[in-house]
């Protein structure tokens, strides 16, 4: 039921984890392109999937914060975009205690979600910025940030069972250890 999904920050977490797992299979440091594959590299697709995973975590945190304070809708229309830095800068994400460096890291992933992982060029030349990871440090920083943010959401998230609360549904809290979140 849509109402139950809307009231489930854990659904954002689970979807983010699925996207992160898919990205990990394309991680350029662990799984380079094989000769038989018709590709020169998967880095842009890896970063697109990772960016989508972060987007889900941030939207899950926003949903969590809004539900905890009784705000409706759980995910407001002004959050229906892919700008990770804008999502991360919202007041609902204060619990994440993101540094300016971490927000900049998220901002660097946004083009991959918007276009770079899907298309060769953006719609406008001004939006074109090339590049993949500038260093192994950037890759490692993204992975560390992922681990930290999923841990925060996993500590508080739930999935609704039996419909939304207003119709008698119950909250099932996400068990961090069983999902392998570090």
For each residue, the residues with C-beta under 8 A, 3 or more apart:
1: 4 5 163 164
2: 5 6
3: 6 7 163 164 166 167 169
4: 1 7 8 160 161 162 163 164 169
5: 1 2 8 11 160
6: 2 3 73 74 75 164
7: 3 4 67 74 160 164 165 169
8: 4 5 11 12 157 158 159 160
9: 12 13 60 61 63 64 67 74 153 156 157 158
10: 13 14 60 157 158 159 172 173 174
11: 5 8 14 15 60 159
12: 8 9 15 16 56 57 59 60 63 153 157
13: 9 10 16 17 56 57 60 150 153 154 157 174
14: 10 11 17 18 159 174
15: 11 12 18 19 56
16: 12 13 19 20 52 53 54 55 56 57 60 150
17: 13 14 20 21 53 150 179 181
18: 14 15 21 22
19: 15 16 22 23 49 50 52 53 56
20: 16 17 23 24 49 50 53 146 150
21: 17 18 24 25
22: 18 19 25 26 49
23: 19 20 26 27 46 47 49 50 53
24: 20 21 27 30
25: 21 22 31
26: 22 23 31 42 45 46 49
27: 23 24 30 31 46
28: 31 32 41 42 43 46 132 133 139
29: 136 139
30: 24 27
31: 25 26 27 28 42
32: 28
33: 37 39 40 41 42
34: 37
35:
36:
37: 33 34
38:
39: 33 42
40: 33
41: 28 33 44
42: 26 28 31 33 39 45 46
43: 28 46 47 132 133
44: 41 47 48 112 116 117 132
45: 26 42 48 49 117
46: 23 26 27 28 42 43 49 50 117
47: 23 43 44 50 51 109 112 116 117 132 133
48: 44 45 51 52 112 113 116 117 118
49: 19 20 22 23 26 45 46 52 53 117
50: 19 20 23 46 47 53 54 109 112 142 146
51: 47 48 54 55 82 84 109 110 112 113 117
52: 16 19 48 49 55 56 113
53: 16 17 19 20 23 49 50 56 57 146
54: 16 50 51 57 58 84 106 109 145 146 149
55: 16 51 52 58 59 82 84 87 113
56: 12 13 15 16 19 52 53 59 60
57: 12 13 16 53 54 60 61 146 149 150 153
58: 54 55 61 62 84 87 88 93 106 149
59: 12 55 56 62 63 75 79 87
60: 9 10 11 12 13 16 56 57 63 64 153 157
61: 9 57 58 64 65 92 93 95 96 149 152 153
62: 58 59 65 66 74 75 76 79 87 90 92 93
63: 9 12 59 60 66 67 74 75
64: 9 60 61 67 68 92 153 156 157
65: 61 62 68 69 92 93 95
66: 62 63 69 71 72 73 74 75 76 92
67: 7 9 63 64 70 71 74
68: 64 65
69: 65 66
70: 67
71: 66 67 74 76
72: 66
73: 6 66 76 77
74: 6 7 9 62 63 66 67 71
75: 6 59 62 63 66 79 80
76: 62 66 71 73 79
77: 73 80
78:
79: 59 62 75 76 87 90
80: 75 77
81: 86 87
82: 51 55 110 113 114
83: 86 87 107 110
84: 51 54 55 58 87 88 106 107 109 110 113
85: 88 89 103 104 106 107 110
86: 81 83 89 90
87: 55 58 59 62 79 81 83 84 90 93
88: 58 84 85 93 96 98 102 103 106
89: 85 86 93 103
90: 62 79 86 87 93
91: 94
92: 61 62 64 65 66 95
93: 58 61 62 65 87 88 89 90 96 98
94: 91 97
95: 61 65 92 152
96: 61 88 93 148 149 152
97: 94
98: 88 93 102 103 106
99: 102 103
100: 103 104
101: 104 105 141
102: 88 98 99 105 106 145
103: 85 88 89 98 99 100 106 107
104: 85 100 101 107 108
105: 101 102 108 109 138 141 142 145
106: 54 58 84 85 88 98 102 103 109 110 145
107: 83 84 85 103 104 110
108: 104 105 111 138
109: 47 50 51 54 84 105 106 112 113 142
110: 51 82 83 84 85 106 107 113 114
111: 108 114 115 116 122 127 129
112: 44 47 48 50 51 109 115 116 117
113: 48 51 52 55 82 84 109 110 117
114: 82 110 111 122 127
115: 111 112 118 119 121 122 123 127
116: 44 47 48 111 112 119 122
117: 44 45 46 47 48 49 51 112 113
118: 48 115
119: 115 116 122
120:
121: 115 128
122: 111 114 115 116 119 125 127 128
123: 115 127
124: 127 128
125: 122 128
126:
127: 111 114 115 122 123 124
128: 121 122 124 125
129: 111
130:
131: 134
132: 28 43 44 47
133: 28 43 47 136 138 139
134: 131 138
135: 138 139
136: 29 133 139 140
137: 140 141
138: 105 108 133 134 135 141 142
139: 28 29 133 135 136 142 143
140: 136 137 143 144
141: 101 105 137 138 144 145
142: 50 105 109 138 139 145 146
143: 139 140 146 147
144: 140 141 147 148
145: 54 102 105 106 141 142 148 149
146: 20 50 53 54 57 142 143 149 150
147: 143 144 150 151 181 182
148: 96 144 145 151 152
149: 54 57 58 61 96 145 146 152 153
150: 13 16 17 20 57 146 147 153 154 181
151: 147 148 154 155 176 181 182
152: 61 95 96 148 149 155 156
153: 9 12 13 57 60 61 64 149 150 156 157
154: 13 150 151 157 174 176 179 181
155: 151 152 176
156: 9 64 152 153
157: 8 9 10 12 13 60 64 153 154 173 174
158: 8 9 10 171 172 173 174
159: 8 10 11 14 171 172 174
160: 4 5 7 8 163 164 165 169 170 171 172
161: 4 169 170 171 172
162: 4 167 168 169 170
163: 1 3 4 160 167 168 169
164: 1 3 4 6 7 160 167 169
165: 7 160 168 169 170 171
166: 3 169
167: 3 162 163 164
168: 162 163 165
169: 3 4 7 160 161 162 163 164 165 166
170: 160 161 162 165
171: 158 159 160 161 165
172: 10 158 159 160 161
173: 10 157 158
174: 10 13 14 154 157 158 159 179
175: 178 179
176: 151 154 155 179 181
177: 180
178: 175
179: 17 154 174 175 176
180: 177
181: 17 147 150 151 154 176
182: 147 151
